[in-house]
Amino acid sequence: MTELSTAVPEKVEPPESGGPAGLRSIKRLMQATELDTRLLGMLGALAVIWIGFHIWSGGTFLTPRNLWNLSVQTAAVAIMATGMVLVIVSRNIDLSVGSMLAVVGMAMALFQAEILPDWIGFDHPLTWVLTLLVGLALGAIIGAFQGAIIAYVGVPSFIVTLGGLLVWRGVAWWMASGRTIAPMDSNFQLLGGGSEGTIGGGWSWIVGIAASAGIIALLINNRRQRRRFGFGLRPTWADTAIGVVGVGVVLGAIAYLNRYYLPERLAMRRFEEQGLAFPDGGANISLGLAYPVLIAIVVALVMTFVATRLTFGRYVFAIGGNPEAAELGGIKTRFNTVKTFALMGVLVAIAASVQIARLNAATSGIGQLSELYVIAAAVIGGTSLSGGIGTIPGAVLGALVMQSLQSGMVLVGVDAPLQDIAVGFVLVVAVAIDSYFRKRSST
């Protein structure tokens, strides 16, 4: 007599829906690695922009020299975009950042070029420090002033900062009667990069190795914290792959940028200053990372910590997610709004110091259209105009996308009006994508 089996048959999972097997595999891969699809989309767009302009420019765009210049040009927009993330997350907007950059930059230029020399002389070792402190204080005051009008008077941020866009630009012109203020303090100029404002190839490798160690440490700590609190762990292969790719990108970028060497004439001068004979075959002296790039990286790391680890950052996201609930929960929404705009002012001051140092001059027209690029960088980076959603790394990547687009168009000789059309089109597309994702997530 045949014995009947009492084993429970294995449950057969229904086939997944959502497209061909290849798409399902990609979807499972994305779920396993927990990567942000919008972040990957931006990386894909950046790759298309770089490759497209490289072909269009006849092989010029992706040279070490051009990418080094691109990194320096991106720094100021990236610095301001990190602050714009918190402003937009809190359901506000700041249209005055370009004009604020002009007035703060003009104030710093006048202070170091025409005021301080009467007290301590020109090119004093403390000149750049005092100038930067004045700029940071002025930026914070202007930002807090606008934030107070928004928070305590009740005027919408759009109107307040639109007025600021006009007022601060006029003040910047009035401060110097339209004059160009130059030159800047020699130590202050280093903040703008250039042949002297870099850390060199060796120190760049040290920074790259430290960043790689940081990536690995973050992955290990994230895994430890997930295990500690009982959250699901990513597959080991996924963490390993993320670590390998991250370290590879960092070290690869350092290696490529270090291939941009000091021009021969400047290299000969450096050898002469050191009392050395210039080699007959020339000398390849890597410029390495520029100071503006390092400043932008430090600002991004600090702002990420503020947004994700500090109570202030969590309050900003809570206010943007639901202002009424945040108010009922005991959060001082108005005071936090003032602090958000004051922080934006500080970041504008840092960006202004980078800009006038790079140009070695300040004019009332500096920073024009910067507000467009800063807002576009934040939105392209995933910051929702509805508030409550945004990331600092995304904004930095968005700044790189916007600056790559502008620099590429300048490199291939696109007319300025067409550049404005392209930037405006990209901004509208970014907002449309944001609206699409929000509608999709709500259904």
C-alpha positions as semicolon CSV with decimal commas, in nm:
position;residue;x (nm);y (nm);z (nm)
1;M;0,000;0,000;0,000
2;T;0,143;0,330;-0,102
3;E;0,203;0,569;0,189
4;L;0,072;0,919;0,134
5;S;0,318;1,200;0,202
6;T;0,218;1,443;0,478
7;A;0,480;1,709;0,390
8;V;0,344;2,053;0,314
9;P;0,433;2,148;-0,043
10;E;0,648;2,452;-0,093
11;K;0,463;2,772;-0,165
12;V;0,497;2,872;-0,523
13;E;0,543;3,246;-0,552
14;P;0,339;3,409;-0,825
15;P;0,539;3,553;-1,106
16;E;0,637;3,915;-1,059
17;S;0,459;4,170;-1,264
18;G;0,608;4,487;-1,397
19;G;0,783;4,400;-1,718
20;P;1,034;4,161;-1,873
21;A;1,268;3,946;-1,666
22;G;1,557;4,188;-1,724
23;L;1,364;4,480;-1,577
24;R;1,255;4,267;-1,281
25;S;1,619;4,174;-1,217
26;I;1,720;4,540;-1,223
27;K;1,435;4,621;-0,985
28;R;1,547;4,348;-0,743
29;L;1,904;4,474;-0,767
30;M;1,794;4,828;-0,682
31;Q;1,591;4,704;-0,388
32;A;1,885;4,502;-0,257
33;T;2,132;4,790;-0,276
34;E;1,874;5,048;-0,159
35;L;2,009;5,302;-0,406
36;D;1,807;5,614;-0,481
37;T;1,671;5,589;-0,835
38;R;1,668;5,969;-0,871
39;L;2,034;5,983;-0,772
40;L;2,117;5,725;-1,034
41;G;1,911;5,921;-1,283
42;M;2,118;6,233;-1,213
43;L;2,439;6,036;-1,254
44;G;2,310;5,906;-1,585
45;A;2,218;6,259;-1,696
46;L;2,562;6,382;-1,591
47;A;2,727;6,106;-1,794
48;V;2,520;6,197;-2,099
49;I;2,609;6,567;-2,061
50;W;2,980;6,496;-2,022
51;I;3,003;6,249;-2,309
52;G;2,786;6,466;-2,534
53;F;2,991;6,781;-2,478
54;H;3,317;6,584;-2,507
55;I;3,216;6,469;-2,855
56;W;3,074;6,811;-2,948
57;S;3,389;6,994;-2,834
58;G;3,621;6,763;-3,026
59;G;3,759;6,584;-2,721
60;T;3,814;6,889;-2,499
61;F;3,547;6,864;-2,230
62;L;3,674;6,556;-2,043
63;T;4,036;6,666;-2,029
64;P;4,192;6,694;-1,679
65;R;4,231;7,070;-1,725
66;N;3,865;7,130;-1,808
67;L;3,733;6,902;-1,532
68;W;3,964;7,073;-1,282
69;N;3,824;7,412;-1,386
70;L;3,472;7,267;-1,373
71;S;3,523;7,154;-1,014
72;V;3,633;7,506;-0,913
73;Q;3,342;7,670;-1,096
74;T;3,093;7,435;-0,930
75;A;3,212;7,511;-0,577
76;A;3,023;7,838;-0,516
77;V;2,691;7,707;-0,652
78;A;2,729;7,383;-0,454
79;I;2,797;7,573;-0,130
80;M;2,481;7,782;-0,167
81;A;2,275;7,485;-0,288
82;T;2,333;7,303;0,042
83;G;2,161;7,588;0,225
84;M;1,887;7,620;-0,035
85;V;1,791;7,259;0,040
86;L;1,690;7,349;0,395
87;V;1,515;7,666;0,280
88;I;1,302;7,478;0,027
89;V;1,247;7,184;0,262
90;S;1,093;7,429;0,510
91;R;0,844;7,533;0,237
92;N;1,019;7,860;0,159
93;I;1,230;7,998;-0,123
94;D;1,521;8,242;-0,142
95;L;1,544;8,440;-0,465
96;S;1,794;8,688;-0,323
97;V;2,106;8,468;-0,296
98;G;2,268;8,614;-0,610
99;S;2,219;8,972;-0,494
100;M;2,325;8,882;-0,141
101;L;2,642;8,735;-0,287
102;A;2,707;9,068;-0,460
103;V;2,653;9,286;-0,153
104;V;2,849;9,059;0,083
105;G;3,128;9,020;-0,172
106;M;3,145;9,395;-0,223
107;A;3,155;9,453;0,153
108;M;3,443;9,205;0,195
109;A;3,631;9,360;-0,098
110;L;3,594;9,714;0,038
111;F;3,689;9,601;0,388
112;Q;4,017;9,439;0,284
113;A;4,112;9,678;0,004
114;E;4,014;10,020;0,142
115;I;3,935;9,997;0,516
116;L;4,180;9,751;0,675
117;P;4,492;9,894;0,503
118;D;4,445;10,219;0,702
119;W;4,456;10,018;1,027
120;I;4,697;9,728;0,978
121;G;4,832;9,777;0,626
122;F;4,775;9,584;0,307
123;D;4,844;9,208;0,289
124;H;4,856;9,169;0,666
125;P;4,846;8,801;0,776
126;L;4,516;8,862;0,957
127;T;4,348;9,044;0,669
128;W;4,185;8,739;0,516
129;V;4,060;8,614;0,855
130;L;3,905;8,947;0,954
131;T;3,753;8,988;0,608
132;L;3,596;8,644;0,619
133;L;3,452;8,708;0,967
134;V;3,298;9,034;0,849
135;G;3,146;8,859;0,548
136;L;3,003;8,574;0,755
137;A;2,853;8,818;1,007
138;L;2,699;9,034;0,734
139;G;2,556;8,731;0,552
140;A;2,402;8,599;0,873
141;I;2,249;8,940;0,954
142;I;2,094;8,982;0,609
143;G;1,961;8,625;0,611
144;A;1,819;8,659;0,962
145;F;1,659;8,993;0,872
146;Q;1,477;8,841;0,576
147;G;1,385;8,534;0,781
148;A;1,239;8,752;1,058
149;I;1,014;8,934;0,810
150;I;0,896;8,600;0,674
151;A;0,845;8,434;1,012
152;Y;0,717;8,715;1,235
153;V;0,558;8,962;0,993
154;G;0,403;8,691;0,779
155;V;0,519;8,812;0,437
156;P;0,565;8,516;0,199
157;S;0,927;8,423;0,137
158;F;0,879;8,464;-0,237
159;I;0,794;8,833;-0,193
160;V;1,056;8,906;0,073
161;T;1,341;8,751;-0,121
162;L;1,219;8,893;-0,452
163;G;1,245;9,233;-0,289
164;G;1,586;9,133;-0,157
165;L;1,694;9,042;-0,509
166;L;1,635;9,403;-0,613
167;V;1,739;9,578;-0,291
168;W;2,071;9,402;-0,229
169;R;2,178;9,438;-0,591
170;G;2,117;9,811;-0,564
171;V;2,303;9,829;-0,233
172;A;2,599;9,647;-0,389
173;W;2,617;9,912;-0,661
174;W;2,570;10,197;-0,413
175;M;2,850;10,073;-0,184
176;A;3,117;10,137;-0,450
177;S;2,921;10,359;-0,695
178;G;2,958;10,091;-0,959
179;R;3,338;10,066;-0,924
180;T;3,533;9,743;-0,950
181;I;3,720;9,682;-0,624
182;A;4,059;9,514;-0,672
183;P;4,301;9,361;-0,591
184;M;4,226;9,129;-0,303
185;D;4,462;9,030;-0,022
186;S;4,717;8,774;-0,145
187;N;4,621;8,520;0,123
188;F;4,251;8,578;0,060
189;Q;4,306;8,503;-0,311
190;L;4,397;8,145;-0,223
191;L;4,032;8,081;-0,134
192;G;3,950;8,113;-0,503
193;G;4,187;7,844;-0,625
194;G;4,422;7,923;-0,913
195;S;4,774;7,794;-0,949
196;E;4,859;7,878;-0,586
197;G;4,526;7,796;-0,423
198;T;4,566;7,418;-0,435
199;I;4,696;7,147;-0,206
200;G;4,911;6,966;-0,463
201;G;4,907;6,610;-0,587
202;G;5,045;6,443;-0,273
203;W;4,796;6,597;-0,033
204;S;4,518;6,527;-0,282
205;W;4,600;6,157;-0,257
206;I;4,590;6,183;0,123
207;V;4,246;6,345;0,103
208;G;4,129;6,074;-0,139
209;I;4,254;5,794;0,085
210;A;4,089;5,958;0,388
211;A;3,761;5,988;0,195
212;S;3,783;5,623;0,091
213;A;3,840;5,520;0,452
214;G;3,538;5,731;0,548
215;I;3,318;5,554;0,292
216;I;3,420;5,213;0,426
217;A;3,371;5,327;0,788
218;L;3,022;5,460;0,710
219;L;2,921;5,132;0,546
220;I;3,051;4,930;0,841
221;N;2,884;5,161;1,095
222;N;2,556;5,155;0,903
223;R;2,559;4,775;0,904
224;R;2,640;4,766;1,276
225;Q;2,360;5,010;1,360
226;R;2,107;4,815;1,154
227;R;2,199;4,494;1,332
228;R;2,186;4,668;1,670
229;F;1,832;4,800;1,623
230;G;1,697;4,497;1,441
231;F;1,661;4,652;1,097
232;G;1,703;4,450;0,780
233;L;2,056;4,422;0,648
234;R;2,162;4,476;0,293
235;P;2,325;4,171;0,134
236;T;2,698;4,160;0,197
237;W;2,766;4,170;-0,174
238;A;2,560;4,490;-0,203
239;D;2,759;4,671;0,067
240;T;3,082;4,543;-0,087
241;A;2,980;4,662;-0,433
242;I;2,882;5,007;-0,302
243;G;3,214;5,034;-0,119
244;V;3,421;4,926;-0,418
245;V;3,240;5,165;-0,653
246;G;3,260;5,456;-0,406
247;V;3,630;5,411;-0,336
248;G;3,698;5,358;-0,706
249;V;3,522;5,681;-0,801
250;V;3,705;5,884;-0,536
251;L;4,052;5,751;-0,614
252;G;3,986;5,758;-0,988
253;A;3,881;6,124;-0,968
254;I;4,195;6,213;-0,771
255;A;4,417;6,029;-1,018
256;Y;4,256;6,201;-1,316
257;L;4,258;6,552;-1,170
258;N;4,622;6,510;-1,069
259;R;4,702;6,483;-1,438
260;Y;4,645;6,857;-1,469
261;Y;4,991;7,000;-1,426
262;L;5,120;7,345;-1,347
263;P;5,198;7,538;-1,669
264;E;5,567;7,526;-1,758
265;R;5,622;7,897;-1,705
266;L;5,478;7,884;-1,353
267;A;5,668;7,562;-1,281
268;M;5,996;7,731;-1,378
269;R;5,912;8,022;-1,147
270;R;5,843;7,783;-0,861
271;F;6,179;7,612;-0,915
272;E;6,352;7,952;-0,920
273;E;6,185;8,056;-0,593
274;Q;6,317;7,737;-0,432
275;G;6,665;7,792;-0,576
276;L;6,652;7,476;-0,787
277;A;6,748;7,417;-1,148
278;F;6,458;7,346;-1,379
279;P;6,490;6,998;-1,538
280;D;6,572;6,993;-1,909
281;G;6,279;6,764;-1,984
282;G;6,035;6,978;-1,789
283;A;5,854;6,902;-1,463
284;N;5,505;6,766;-1,411
285;I;5,377;6,934;-1,094
286;S;5,020;6,832;-1,019
287;L;4,796;7,112;-0,902
288;G;4,576;6,872;-0,707
289;L;4,248;6,972;-0,546
290;A;4,174;7,344;-0,531
291;Y;4,078;7,514;-0,206
292;P;3,725;7,602;-0,330
293;V;3,659;7,233;-0,393
294;L;3,779;7,141;-0,044
295;I;3,564;7,418;0,104
296;A;3,259;7,287;-0,085
297;I;3,327;6,931;0,035
298;V;3,362;7,043;0,398
299;V;3,044;7,253;0,373
300;A;2,854;6,958;0,223
301;L;2,970;6,726;0,503
302;V;2,880;6,980;0,775
303;M;2,541;7,053;0,621
304;T;2,468;6,681;0,587
305;F;2,545;6,643;0,958
306;V;2,322;6,943;1,039
307;A;2,035;6,811;0,828
308;T;2,045;6,451;0,946
309;R;2,195;6,451;1,295
310;L;2,112;6,778;1,467
311;T;1,778;6,868;1,622
312;F;1,763;7,183;1,410
313;G;1,779;6,980;1,088
314;R;1,509;6,741;1,203
315;Y;1,290;7,036;1,299
316;V;1,332;7,188;0,951
317;F;1,216;6,865;0,787
318;A;0,929;6,837;1,034
319;I;0,820;7,193;0,956
320;G;0,835;7,125;0,584
321;G;0,644;6,800;0,618
322;N;0,357;6,944;0,822
323;P;0,391;7,296;0,967
324;E;0,073;7,274;1,176
325;A;0,174;6,944;1,335
326;A;0,524;7,080;1,401
327;E;0,376;7,383;1,576
328;L;0,146;7,167;1,786
329;G;0,443;6,942;1,866
330;G;0,621;7,229;2,039
331;I;0,864;7,323;1,762
332;K;0,937;7,696;1,745
333;T;0,863;7,716;1,375
334;R;0,916;8,090;1,338
335;F;1,250;8,094;1,519
336;N;1,368;7,796;1,314
337;T;1,271;7,981;0,996
338;V;1,491;8,273;1,102
339;K;1,779;8,035;1,173
340;T;1,734;7,866;0,835
341;F;1,764;8,196;0,647
342;A;2,053;8,308;0,866
343;L;2,235;7,984;0,779
344;M;2,161;8,052;0,413
345;G;2,322;8,394;0,454
346;V;2,635;8,242;0,606
347;L;2,668;8,001;0,315
348;V;2,620;8,287;0,068
349;A;2,908;8,468;0,241
350;I;3,133;8,163;0,201
351;A;3,039;8,141;-0,166
352;A;3,102;8,517;-0,206
353;S;3,451;8,482;-0,062
354;V;3,527;8,205;-0,311
355;Q;3,392;8,411;-0,601
356;I;3,572;8,739;-0,536
357;A;3,892;8,553;-0,446
358;R;3,878;8,361;-0,775
359;L;3,817;8,681;-0,974
360;N;4,056;8,887;-0,755
361;A;3,795;9,161;-0,775
362;A;3,439;9,249;-0,676
363;T;3,175;9,418;-0,888
364;S;2,808;9,496;-0,830
365;G;2,718;9,256;-1,112
366;I;2,875;8,950;-0,955
367;G;2,636;8,663;-0,882
368;Q;2,375;8,753;-1,144
369;L;2,144;8,455;-1,213
370;S;2,312;8,262;-0,930
371;E;1,973;8,220;-0,764
372;L;1,851;8,035;-1,074
373;Y;2,141;7,791;-1,069
374;V;2,123;7,739;-0,692
375;I;1,749;7,668;-0,690
376;A;1,782;7,447;-0,997
377;A;2,067;7,253;-0,833
378;A;1,857;7,186;-0,523
379;V;1,550;7,082;-0,723
380;I;1,745;6,865;-0,966
381;G;1,908;6,706;-0,661
382;G;1,571;6,582;-0,538
383;T;1,451;6,865;-0,315
384;S;1,074;6,891;-0,340
385;L;0,925;7,237;-0,384
386;S;0,634;7,115;-0,170
387;G;0,870;7,088;0,126
388;G;0,977;6,812;0,358
389;I;1,202;6,625;0,112
390;G;1,562;6,694;0,012
391;T;1,921;6,578;0,044
392;I;2,249;6,769;0,063
393;P;2,451;6,525;-0,156
394;G;2,177;6,543;-0,418
395;A;2,201;6,924;-0,427
396;V;2,579;6,908;-0,470
397;L;2,536;6,665;-0,758
398;G;2,266;6,891;-0,900
399;A;2,510;7,183;-0,887
400;L;2,762;6,976;-1,082
401;V;2,497;6,895;-1,342
402;M;2,399;7,261;-1,382
403;Q;2,758;7,384;-1,400
404;S;2,850;7,108;-1,646
405;L;2,565;7,218;-1,868
406;Q;2,670;7,584;-1,856
407;S;3,043;7,518;-1,895
408;G;2,983;7,278;-2,182
409;M;2,772;7,530;-2,368
410;V;3,036;7,800;-2,318
411;L;3,306;7,562;-2,438
412;V;3,128;7,482;-2,765
413;G;3,028;7,844;-2,824
414;V;2,653;7,837;-2,759
415;D;2,507;8,189;-2,751
416;A;2,408;8,327;-2,409
417;P;2,032;8,343;-2,488
418;L;2,036;7,977;-2,587
419;Q;2,218;7,896;-2,262
420;D;1,937;8,060;-2,065
421;I;1,681;7,861;-2,266
422;A;1,859;7,535;-2,189
423;V;1,889;7,610;-1,817
424;G;1,524;7,711;-1,793
425;F;1,418;7,398;-1,978
426;V;1,621;7,176;-1,744
427;L;1,466;7,345;-1,440
428;V;1,111;7,290;-1,569
429;V;1,187;6,925;-1,649
430;A;1,331;6,875;-1,299
431;V;1,017;7,016;-1,136
432;A;0,800;6,804;-1,366
433;I;0,989;6,491;-1,263
434;D;0,950;6,589;-0,897
435;S;0,573;6,630;-0,944
436;Y;0,553;6,295;-1,120
437;F;0,731;6,112;-0,841
438;R;0,517;6,280;-0,573
439;K;0,196;6,184;-0,748
440;R;0,321;5,831;-0,798
441;S;0,418;5,793;-0,432
442;S;0,079;5,924;-0,313
443;T;-0,118;5,668;-0,514
